[in-house]
Amino acid sequence: MSEVIVIGGGVMGAATACFLARDHGAAVTVVERDTSLARASSSLSLSSIRQQFSQPVNMTLSRWSMAFLRRVGEELATADDRPAIGLVEPGYLYLATPAGAASLRAVHALQRAEGVDVALLSPAELAVRFPWLAVDDLALGSLGLSGEGWFDGPALHRAFRRKGKECGVRFVEADAIGFETRGDRVTGLRCADGARIDGHAFVIAAGAWSAPLGAALGLGLPVSAKKRDVFVLQTPAALPGCPLVIDPSGIWFRTEGSLVLAGGPPRGDDADDAPLDDIDHGMFDEQLWPMLAARVPALEALRVRSAWAGYYEMNAFDHNGLAGRLPGWANAFTACGFSGHGMQQSPAVGWSMARLIAGLDAPLIEALTPQRLLDGRPLIEANVI
Ligand SMILES: Cc1cc2nc3c(=O)[nH]c(=O)nc-3n(C[C@H](O)[C@H](O)[C@H](O)COP(=O)(O)OP(=O)(O)OC[C@H]3O[C@@H](n4cnc5c(N)ncnc54)[C@H](O)[C@@H]3O)c2cc1C
């Protein structure tokens, strides 16, 4: 297969490039403007995986990806490395008060119909399973019994890069600013340093910064950078069996070894491109901590050990990834806008993108086609964290 140019060296770009080279023998160049990857969402992710979505496509992508993650050591082994990503599967736990119980039941029915291994628990059952949880105000909890948990996302990202390199993928540092085109074909990529990189297929995988590249091809990709803060908490409290808990208040928490990670919806207007070093510690003190302590009384005693922020690559149209051929172009594709669930979907999406670019069918990502933007057919994901 002739040269494929992937713009963006985050986990989506790296996975797509790796599968193109590994499975289809493609010659691939990944163009990344910041090889430190310091601001890439893939470097700042919570790297958790769930099947408790509201859209079947997301359940399917996560199930496929979970199977891949379980055998990542074999899938992405190189001559001198067998990658380990520390996958654990304690599940996700969605909690509902009486006000939210009906919608939790409805989405549960949908998930069961799709084969998701999830159970509804009463407050009494929750209290038995998680004695550290305050359940008095709750009506229901939805617990993933298998196939949900978390892993070392940067290790997965590294493994895709290493395997890709072993299969011949070239990684180059350059800032992509536009395209050369002829008719309905893209023929080259223009870079800020004046270089031009020719290819036969082009993939926009530039995460939160994909919109200007879409615009260069006349397409509005409604994707922008929304900052999300993560707080790392030290506490004497033990939370045995703690899943990733989604509280009715909108806050979430999970353990990471002996630490607790927590976050919540941003305060204020959720502006694009808010500076990453501007962590909202006031939000933690005034909102998050009281809510955490209300749900887990033992978290009354804690210390904020550190915090970080990263950008969700938010797709304002419907909070789902855009993956597939770009409308109106014969050889231009995108995989962007995964709105905070891209790390977990990168194996299934990268594998499917590679198939599509190689001219094969890619049923796993059909529903994520960017054509839905032009058709005005949003694929609304209700369970965005
Ligand atoms: C705090 C936080 C928590 C998260 N938690 C989870 C989670 O629990 N589970 C989950 O599945 N996902 C989670 N995510 C989301 C997940 O990390 C992202 O969906 C995923 O990493 C997106 O990967 P990407 O490759 O599309 O984007 P990125 O990793 O951002 O990569 C895009 C790359 O493109 C490069 N680029 C941009 N423009 C150009 C250009 N013009 N030229 C060259 N290069 C360019 C950038 O430098 C960047 O390196 C979280 C994200 C954050 C920030």
The ligand as a Gaussian input file, in Angstrom:
#p B3LYP/6-31G(d) Opt

LIG

0 1
 C       -8.347000      14.551000      32.162000
 C       -8.712000      13.561000      31.083000
 C       -9.267000      12.350000      31.435000
 C       -9.602000      11.433000      30.451000
 N      -10.097000      10.222000      30.822000
 C      -10.350000       9.277000      29.883000
 C      -10.760000       7.984000      30.266000
 O      -10.895000       7.683000      31.438000
 N      -10.999000       7.084000      29.288000
 C      -10.868000       7.392000      27.962000
 O      -11.115000       6.539000      27.116000
 N      -10.459000       8.616000      27.576000
 C      -10.204000       9.565000      28.502000
 N       -9.807000      10.798000      28.122000
 C       -9.818000      11.147000      26.699000
 C       -8.646000      10.567000      25.951000
 O       -7.449000      10.853000      26.622000
 C       -8.671000      11.149000      24.547000
 O       -9.929000      10.852000      23.959000
 C       -7.587000      10.586000      23.650000
 O       -6.332000      10.630000      24.287000
 C       -7.543000      11.373000      22.349000
 O       -6.430000      10.965000      21.596000
 P       -6.065000      11.735000      20.261000
 O       -4.916000      11.004000      19.663000
 O       -7.283000      11.925000      19.445000
 O       -5.629000      13.200000      20.743000
 P       -4.255000      13.706000      21.390000
 O       -3.706000      12.718000      22.336000
 O       -4.498000      15.082000      21.897000
 O       -3.276000      13.773000      20.165000
 C       -3.401000      14.734000      19.148000
 C       -2.008000      15.136000      18.724000
 O       -2.091000      15.921000      17.538000
 C       -1.062000      16.870000      17.554000
 N       -1.412000      17.950000      16.630000
 C       -2.462000      18.799000      16.759000
 N       -2.482000      19.651000      15.706000
 C       -1.429000      19.343000      14.926000
 C       -0.920000      19.862000      13.707000
 N       -1.518000      20.897000      13.097000
 N        0.199000      19.309000      13.172000
 C        0.820000      18.265000      13.789000
 N        0.374000      17.724000      14.963000
 C       -0.739000      18.254000      15.504000
 C       -1.032000      17.312000      19.000000
 O        0.219000      17.903000      19.316000
 C       -1.291000      16.006000      19.743000
 O       -0.091000      15.380000      20.150000
 C       -9.417000      11.749000      29.080000
 C       -8.846000      12.959000      28.730000
 C       -8.489000      13.859000      29.715000
 C       -7.851000      15.152000      29.318000

